């Protein structure tokens, strides 16, 4: 068994499609400890987001998990979307001040399964949500900093909402640890080790690093 991050340029948002948004590459220290997180800043009160499309493994309904590391800068919200054939989609909005999610589903077939966040206690959160896709061949991921509540492509009350972003991942089934990518998807093989107990019984422990 193995895990794959389907999103290319997982931490390089200047290589994502941009709509009314500015990306400052490698402008903040990321959860990795490297100076490789990007700053995303709206330059309009109109729809403002980055997006990345990828091809699914099959044109069927699949279980997937989307995750990303984000840190608040200007504005109290961060909006995420996973989308198949529009309007089929799941929208998730995270509010930093309350650490809560607001969610909605659009169209048909796209269904939200769960939401989660991990608080790294240094301003960084890893947000994730699990969902079932429609049967489209492609899936698109969208991210947007916001000052007021709303979906990822809604207008905003401010034109300078901003977040620090790093480590986006879209994978089949459940969330795993981050797998960096550049020009394409990247796969990590399942690692295993053997442990011999005092009774002499060998146990195989499998884990993703």
N, C-alpha and C positions, 0 to 999 in steps of 0.2 A: 504494500500500500504506500501511497505518497500523497503529498499536498502540493498544489500549484497556485501561485498568484497569477491570475489572468490579466492583471492590469500592467501594461508596460509603463515605463517611466514612473515608478511608484512613488518617488519623492522629488520628481522634477516636473513641476506643474507648468513651466514654460513650454513643455512638450505636450501639453494637453490643449484641447480647443478652448479658447477664451472668449467670453462675451462680456463686454463692459467691465473688465477686471484687469488689474495690473499684478504681475507676479515678480517679486524680487527674489531671485534665486540665492540659495545658500546664505541667508541673512540672519539666521538664528541658530542657536544650539539645539539640536534635536534630542529626543530620548536616548539616542545611541551615544551621546556625548560628543559627537562630531558637529562641526559648524555647517550643517547641510540641510536645515529646515528652510522652507520658503515662506515668504510673507505674501498673503493674498489680500489685495485692497480693492474694494469697489471703486469705480470711477464714474458711477452714475447711480441715480435713484431708480433707474429702470432695471429690468432683469439683468442680473450680474452673477456669473458663475464660471467655473471651469468644468469641462466634461471630457470623458474618455470612453470610447466604445471598444468592445472586444467581441470576438466570435465565440459562441458557446460550443461545448463539445458535441451537442446534438440539438436539433430543432424540436425540442420537447420541453415540457414543464420540468424544471430542475430546482432542487434546493440549493441555495447559495447563501453565503455570508459576506457582507460588505463591512470593512473596517477602515479606520483612519485615525492617526494621532493628530490632535488639534489642541492649540492653546489660545486662550482669549487674548485679544488686543483691543480693538475698538468695536463696541457693540456687544450685546448680551446673548446673541443667538448664532447658531451654526446649522445650516440646512443641508440635508443629504437626500439624494434620490437614486433609486435603481429603476431603470425604465426599459421596457421591451419595445413593442410597436405602440407608439403613442396613440391613445392616452393610457395604455396599460402601464402602471407604475406603483411604486411605494414611496411615500414621502415621509421623512423623519426630521424633526426639528429638535435640537438640543438647546436648552437654556442653561448658561453657565452659572448664573446666580442661584438657581434652585436645583441644579443637577437633575433635571427632569426632561422627559421626552414627550413631544406631541406628534402623533402619527396619523396618517390617512392613506387610503388606497384609491387608485383611480382606474377607470376602464374596467377590464375583466381579466381574470386569471392571475394577476399579480396579487399575492397574499403575504402579509407580514406575519412572521412566526414569533419573533421575540426581539427585544432591544436590550442593550447592555452597555455599561461604561466601566472602565478601569481608571481610577484616580491615582496618578503617579505622585501626588502631593507636592509637585514642583510647578504646577500650572498646567501640565500636560494631562490630557485624557485620551484614552483609546476608546473611541465610540465604535459600536458594532451593531448591526441588525441582521437577522436571518430572515429569508423570504423565499417564496416560491415564484419562479419566473413564469411568463407566458411561453408559448411555443415558438416565438421568433428565433431566428438564427443568431441574432446579435443582442447584446445587452449594453446599455449606456449608464454610466455613473456620473452624477453631477454633484458639485459642492459649492456652497455659497455662504460667505459671512453676512450677518444681518444685524441690524439695530432694533428692528421690530419683528414680531412674530410673522410668519408667512412661509410659503413653500419656496423651494430653491430658485424658482424663476419668477416669483412675485416681485412687485415693486417694493422699494424700501423707503423709510422716512429720511434716511441719510445716504449720502453718496461717498462716505469714507469708511464704512464698516470694514473691519480687517481681522484676520486671524493668522496665526502661524500654523503651518501644515507640514506633515511628514508621514511617510509610510502608509500609503493607501494599499488596500488588498481586497481582492474579490476572489473567493474560493468556493469550491463545491462543498456542500454539507456544513460542518461546524467550524467555528473559529479556531485557528492555530496561531502560533507565533509568527511574527512578521518575516516575509520572504522578499528581500530586495529584488527589483527588476530594473533593467535598462531598456533596450530596444524591443524586447518581447517579454512573454511570460517566463516565469522561472519555476522550477520544480525542486522540491526537497524530498529526498528519499526517507522513508521511515527508518530510524536508527534503532538498533536493538543491542542489548548487552545481557550477559548471563550472570546470574548470582547463585552461588552455591551456599545453601543453608547449612547450619550445623548438622542436620540429619543426613546431609549428603545429597539432598534433592536439588537439582538445578532448575532454577526458574528463569524464563526468558522475559525480560522487561522491555517493552517497546515504547518509544517515546519520540515526540518531535522536539528537536532542540530549538 
